[in-house]
Amino acid sequence: MFKRVFIVIAVSTLLVGCWDERLYKNLSVVSLAGIDGHIGDLKGYYAYPTTPNDPTKYVVVEGSGTSARDVRNHADLKVEQTLDLSELSTFLINQESAKTPLYDYLDIFFRNPQSPITAKVALTDGSVKEFIDIGHQLPSDVGEYYQRFIESFERNSIFPKMTLQKVCLLILEKGKDLVLPYLNKDKKRGTPIAAGLALFKEQVFTGTVLDPKESLLLTLLMGEKGTNARITYMWDKDGEKLPVSFDVIRVKKKWKIEEKGTTATVHLKYNFNVNIEEYPHDRLYKNIVRKDVDKFLTKKVQEDVEGVLKKLQDAQSDPLGVGLKVRAFHPKVWDKNWGEKFAKLTLKPEMKVTIERTGILQ
């Protein structure tokens, strides 16, 4: 008995607590943060709820400084409790700020073991403060609202899944570029609108934004399909306009790179298996009608994908990761200034749309 008591006492002396213990009563837990400006003249915004039972009531603390760390230190001087970003849901960056190296604003996250690497990242059209101030008209915490907002477009394949961790990996990658959700505002309601995807060249925003349909096609080409991927086209057939809507079930791809000295031709072959969700004239049970619709959709998708690829090359942005394959298997074609080299490649997409399902009518 004495031996057991001695062991218990001896072991209990070692249980002195966790080295990284943090008490929430001493912290202001930030769910949404953002950055305006450039290194040397930055402004930061940090939103956190003031009432645990009512997340719609929150305050926004502003900080200013020369760097992201300096901004956060300045904001800490204005609160009664230290700002804690370990549960950050969303991080917003002004599009003008993103025209300078993105890593300058994100470095403090990757050096801190308590950083929320699963937080969403998005660019804003205009000051970040305007997007944070909308929280008072939302039914939930403003940070969680933006997280759910972005995730809904990930499920619909308009945005690829993008987190702080993935952003860091891509901006340091050689041969594949980053894309980020781009948000603007509804002028009447003041709420955010998903405007599409912002294209990056290495760490810098190119200024080019794909619209939602182009973003969806790019997401499919990247192999980042979400739960749904719906597209609608109007078909002018025999003088009558018919809507044709489909949902992409699966995407099959096959790439082939033909090396020609220090340049190359890249054949991008994709097959979209789709489910028809809208076709008022029906009769898709007839093979001749189905093949006709297949042919129409293939032509439209081919045209749109060619347009997307042209925008990528004009922006010298390679989110598809063509550079990764070139660097690995075609070193003569590879160039350290990959954006410029990518813009000069010959990209030949070959799209095919195949109707696999026609809905519950069949």
Secondary structure by P-SEA (a helix, b strand, c coil): caaaaaaaaaaaaaccccccccccccccccccccccccccbbbbbbbbbccccccccbbbbbbbcccaaaaaaaaaaacccccccccccbbbbbcccccccccccccccccccccccccccccccccaaaaaaccccccccaaaaaaaaaaaaaaacccccccaaaaaaaaacccbbbbbbbbbbccccccccccbbbbbcccccccccccaaaaaaaaaaacccccbbbbbbbbbcccbbbbbbbbbccccbbbbbbbcccbbbbbbbbbbbcccccccccccccaaaaaaaaaaaaaaaaaaaaaaaaaaaaacccccaaaaaaaaccccccccaaaaaaaacbbbbbbbbbbccccccc
